[in-house]
């Protein structure tokens, strides 16, 4: 009896962990994608000799935070509450997607090489919307009750590597080329970087 009970308990814990694994995946995507968008605003500001668009940067961060919060809520709500939270989550993802278009709209510089870099970076970040929507479970039921989907073919480390490669391409604009190395995305948290003495970035 004790053995059966412990097996059932382990199974329940395993299922609970799986049912919310998508929330961690979504958080990881946003932890790279939102700063990447804000970094593009910084490149535009440097290229144009203007201040960073603080309002848009704040909106990007706020919308990313809203997605994370609503995803965590959706993963734990009852089946009855799930549809309402799901609608809010979808709206938050749409707002984040609109932020990307706003960045592209304001990311206009006269330097052709810098403009090409910006366009490539925005295009790369745009792909994260598909990755985000792919990990969100069906809205027909509460995310914590099952019906999970397979993880999307998306890798945060691959995204980070591609982003940094484009970011560091020289443009010939000394101001832009001086600031871009400081905007590199990190694949690991500051804690991991510290305990590995910077070997893992």
C-alpha positions in Angstrom: 0.0 0.0 0.0 2.8 2.4 0.9 4.6 1.5 -2.3 1.5 2.2 -4.4 1.0 5.5 -2.6 4.5 6.7 -3.1 4.3 5.8 -6.8 1.1 7.7 -7.1 2.6 10.7 -5.3 5.7 10.7 -7.6 3.5 10.5 -10.6 1.4 13.4 -9.5 4.5 15.5 -8.8 5.9 14.6 -12.2 2.7 15.5 -14.0 2.5 18.8 -12.1 6.0 19.7 -13.1 5.3 18.8 -16.8 2.1 20.8 -16.8 3.9 24.0 -15.9 7.2 23.4 -17.8 5.9 25.6 -20.6 5.9 28.6 -18.3 9.6 28.3 -17.7 10.1 27.9 -21.5 8.1 31.0 -22.1 10.0 33.0 -19.5 13.3 31.9 -21.0 12.2 33.2 -24.5 11.1 36.5 -23.1 14.2 36.9 -21.0 16.2 37.0 -24.2 13.7 38.6 -26.7 12.5 41.6 -24.7 16.1 42.9 -23.9 16.9 42.2 -27.5 14.2 44.6 -28.6 15.3 47.3 -26.2 18.9 46.9 -27.4 17.7 47.7 -30.9 16.2 51.0 -29.6 19.6 51.8 -28.2 21.3 51.2 -31.5 18.8 53.5 -33.2 19.4 56.2 -30.6 23.2 56.0 -31.0 23.0 56.0 -34.8 20.7 59.1 -34.8 22.5 60.9 -31.9 19.2 61.0 -29.9 18.0 59.7 -26.6 16.6 56.2 -26.3 12.9 56.0 -26.8 12.2 55.4 -23.1 8.4 55.1 -23.5 8.7 52.3 -26.0 11.4 50.6 -24.0 9.2 50.7 -20.9 6.2 49.4 -22.9 8.2 46.4 -24.2 9.3 45.5 -20.6 5.8 46.0 -19.2 4.3 43.8 -22.0 6.8 41.1 -21.5 6.2 41.1 -17.7 2.4 40.9 -18.4 2.9 37.8 -20.5 5.0 36.1 -17.8 2.4 37.0 -15.1 -0.6 35.8 -17.1 1.2 32.6 -18.2 1.9 31.8 -14.5 -1.8 32.5 -13.7 -3.1 30.5 -16.6 -1.0 27.5 -15.6 -2.7 27.3 -12.2 -6.3 28.5 -12.7 -9.3 26.3 -12.6 -11.0 25.1 -15.7 -13.8 27.6 -15.2 -11.4 30.6 -15.0 -9.1 29.5 -17.8 -10.9 31.0 -20.8 -10.9 34.5 -19.3 -7.2 34.3 -18.4 -6.4 32.8 -21.7 -8.0 35.8 -23.5 -5.9 38.2 -21.4 -2.8 36.1 -22.2 -3.5 36.2 -26.0 -4.0 40.0 -25.8 -0.7 40.4 -24.0 1.1 38.4 -26.7 -0.6 40.5 -29.3 0.6 43.7 -27.5 4.2 42.3 -27.5 3.9 41.5 -31.2 2.8 45.1 -31.8 5.8 46.3 -29.9 8.0 44.7 -32.4 6.3 46.5 -35.2 6.7 49.8 -33.3 10.4 49.2 -33.0 10.6 48.5 -36.7 8.6 51.7 -37.4 11.0 53.9 -35.3 14.2 52.1 -36.3 15.0 54.3 -39.2 18.6 55.5 -39.6 20.4 57.1 -42.5 23.4 54.8 -42.4 22.7 51.8 -44.7 24.8 49.3 -42.9 23.3 50.1 -39.5 19.8 50.0 -41.0 20.6 46.6 -42.4 21.8 45.4 -39.0 18.6 46.8 -37.3 16.3 45.1 -39.9 18.1 41.8 -39.4 17.9 42.0 -35.7 14.2 42.9 -35.7 13.5 40.1 -38.1 15.2 37.7 -35.8 13.3 38.9 -32.7 10.0 38.7 -34.7 10.5 34.9 -34.8 10.1 34.8 -31.0 6.4 35.5 -31.2 5.9 32.1 -32.9 8.0 30.4 -30.3 5.9 32.1 -27.5 2.6 31.1 -29.0 3.9 27.5 -29.7 4.6 26.8 -26.0 1.2 28.1 -24.7 -1.2 25.2 -24.2 -4.6 25.0 -25.7 -7.0 27.5 -24.2 -9.8 25.0 -24.1 -8.8 23.8 -20.6 -6.7 25.1 -17.8 -3.0 24.7 -18.6 -2.4 22.8 -15.4 -4.8 20.0 -16.2 -3.0 18.4 -19.1 -3.3 18.5 -22.9 0.3 19.6 -23.2 2.0 20.1 -26.6 5.5 19.2 -27.5 8.2 21.9 -27.1 8.6 24.0 -30.2 11.8 23.7 -32.3 13.2 26.8 -30.7 16.4 27.2 -28.8 17.2 30.3 -26.7 20.9 29.7 -27.0 20.6 29.5 -30.8 18.6 32.7 -30.8 21.2 34.4 -28.6 24.1 33.3 -30.7 22.5 34.5 -33.9 21.5 37.8 -32.4 25.0 38.4 -31.0 26.6 37.5 -34.4 24.5 40.0 -36.2 24.9 42.6 -33.5 28.7 42.5 -33.7 28.9 42.8 -37.5 30.8 46.0 -38.2 28.8 48.9 -39.8 31.6 51.4 -40.3 29.7 53.8 -38.0 32.2 54.2 -35.1 29.5 55.2 -32.5 27.4 52.1 -33.3 30.3 49.8 -33.5 31.5 51.0 -30.1 28.2 50.4 -28.4 27.1 47.1 -29.9 29.6 44.8 -27.9 28.0 46.2 -24.7 24.6 45.0 -25.9 25.4 41.4 -26.3 22.8 39.0 -24.9 24.0 36.5 -22.3 23.0 32.8 -22.4 23.3 32.3 -18.7 22.3 34.2 -15.6 24.7 36.6 -13.8 24.9 34.0 -11.0 26.1 31.3 -13.5 28.5 33.7 -15.0 29.9 34.5 -11.6 30.4 30.9 -10.4 32.1 29.9 -13.7 34.3 33.0 -13.5 33.0 34.3 -16.8 33.6 31.1 -18.8 29.9 30.7 -19.4 28.4 33.9 -20.8 
